[in-house]
């Protein structure tokens, strides 16, 4: 029971900590509405399984086969966050009364936004790998490991769906949309800064080896 409470607590602390996932769900919920925010939340929950699978089946084996896979994920993730930040900061201004997704944005695209944001997020990768190697353990039955993966995924879905439901409230959205240029710039800077930190930390780490 103590181990269950410990793992559950660590998971929720990691989920609740602000980062790229929170910024992306906030952006989608504010600018494009509840459906967009919930779609991104679902994408984040799906992407959690990417991290769970390689944590379960041995990151050492994966690194042996693809030695630079984690560095590759870090750089691609950094590039994606910088792209998302810049595109958000310079995004078009939406009609305050508008509630539908803008032309060219589908629910599948919004879900993919969540998948890419979380799937390429080294923060989630490090958290899941640490959880499985230090607390869950390789000797834990496979069925239990899968259940913990489901718990991690559902925890992300529950939290970010809640965030989306709150931030997409019509009254809150109206206030944000009336000041969306400022909001776009702030969220854009946050996303791009997270990407820049990942990029330069990866570059310095590679150079030091």
N, C-alpha and C positions, 0 to 999 in steps of 0.2 A: 504493500500500500504506500509506503514512504517513497519508493522508487516511482510509482505512478504519479504521485503528487509532485515529485521533483521534476519529472519530465514534462508534465502538464504545465507546471509553473514556468519552466524555462521556455517552453513553446510559446506561451501567451506573452511573456515578456518580450520575446523576439518579434512576435507578430505586432504587438502594440507599439514597438519602437518606431519612430518616424523614419522614413527613407523614401526611396524612389517609388515603391509601390503606393505609398500613401499620397505622394505628390501626383502620381498619374491618375489615381482614382478621384482625387479632389478635382483635378483639371477636367476630367471627363464629366463628372457629376455637375460641376458648376456651369461649364460651357455648353454641354450637349444634353444634359438631363439625366434622369434616373436610369433609363434603360441603358444608356451608354456607360454609366458608372457601374451598374450591376454586371454588364457584359465584361467590363475590364476586371471586376472582382472575380468572376467565374474563370477568366483567363489566368489570373494569378493563382487560383486554387488548382487549376489543371497543371500549370507549370511546376507547382511544388513536387509533383510526381517525378519530374525530370531529375530533381536533386535527390529525391528519396531513392530512386532506382539505382543511381550510381553509388549512393552511400551504402545501400544494402548489398550490392553485388561486387563491392570491392573497388574503391577508388585507386588502390595500388595497382590492380590489374589494368584498369583503364589508363592510368598514367604510364604503365609499362608499354602498352600498345600505342598510345598516343601521348608521348612525353610532354608535349606542350599544350595539352587540351585545356587545362585550367587558365593558362595565360591567354590562350585564344579566346576563351569565353569572357575573360576579364576585358580584353581589348575591344571585342565586338560589343560587349555590354556598355563599355565606356563610350564608344562611338555612337551607339543607339541613343543613350541618354543625352549626349551633346546635341545630336540631331533633333531629338524630341524637344529639348530645351529651346534651341534656336527657333524651330518651327512654331513653338508655342509663343515665344516672345514676340515674334513678328507675324503672328496669325491675324487673320481678318477679324474685324469687329462684328459681332452678331447682333441681330435685332433683339432688343430687350424682351419683347413679347414672344420671341420665337421659342418653340418647344420641341420641334422636330430635329432629327439629325440633319446636319448640312448635306447638301448634295455631294455624292461621292463617298459618304461615310456609311457603311453598313454595320449591322450588329456583329457580323463575323470579323470585320476590321477592328471594331472596338475590343472584341475578345482577344484578337491577336495582339493588340496593344498590351493587354495584361499579361499574355503568355510571354512576349518578348521582354517586357520589363522585369518580370520575376525570373524567367528562365535564364536571363543573362545577368542576373544580379549576384555578384560574388558574396554579398552579405548573407543572402539566403543559402547559398552554397556552403559557406563556412559554418553557418548555424546548423544545417542538417547533417553535414559530415561530422561535426563535433558531437551532436546529439547521438548519432548512431554509433560512433566509435567509443565515446566516453561513458555514455549513460545506458543506451539500449543494449549494445554489445552484440558481437557476431554469433554468440552462443544462444541468443534469444530465438525461440522458434520462428520460422518464416511467417507463419500466420500472425503472430504477435507483431512482427516487424511491419507487416502490411497494415495491420490495424493502427499502428503508430503513424504510418504514412497517411492513412485516411484521416486520423486525428489532426495531423499537421495541415493537410489540405482543407479540411472542413473548418479549422480554426481561422485560416486565412479568409475563406469564403464568408464566414459569419461576421468577422470583424470588418472587412472591407465592404460587405453588403450593408452593414449598419452605417458605416461612414457615408456610403453613397446615398442611402435613404435620408440621412440627416442633411447632407450638403446639397442634395437636389430638391430640398423643400422649396416650394415656389417663392416664399418670402425671402429666403436666403439667396436663392438664385437671382432674384430680381435685383437685390442690392449689389451682388457681385457683377452681374451683367451691366449694370449702370457704371461700374468702375472696372470694366473688364480689361481695358488697356493696362492699367496698373497691375491687375491680377495676372494677366498674361506674362507681363515682364517679370514679376516676382516668381511665379511658378517656373517660367523659362530659365531664370537664373539659378533656381534651386536644382532643377534637373541637369542643366549644363554643368553646374559646379560639381555635382555628384559624379558626373561623367569625367570631368577634368581630374578630379582627385583620384579616381580609379585609374585613369590613363597614366598619370604621372607617377603614381605609386607603383604601377606595373613596370613602367619604364625604368624607374630608379632601382626597383628590385632586380630587374634583368641585368642592369648595368653593373650591379654590385656583385653578381655571381662570377 
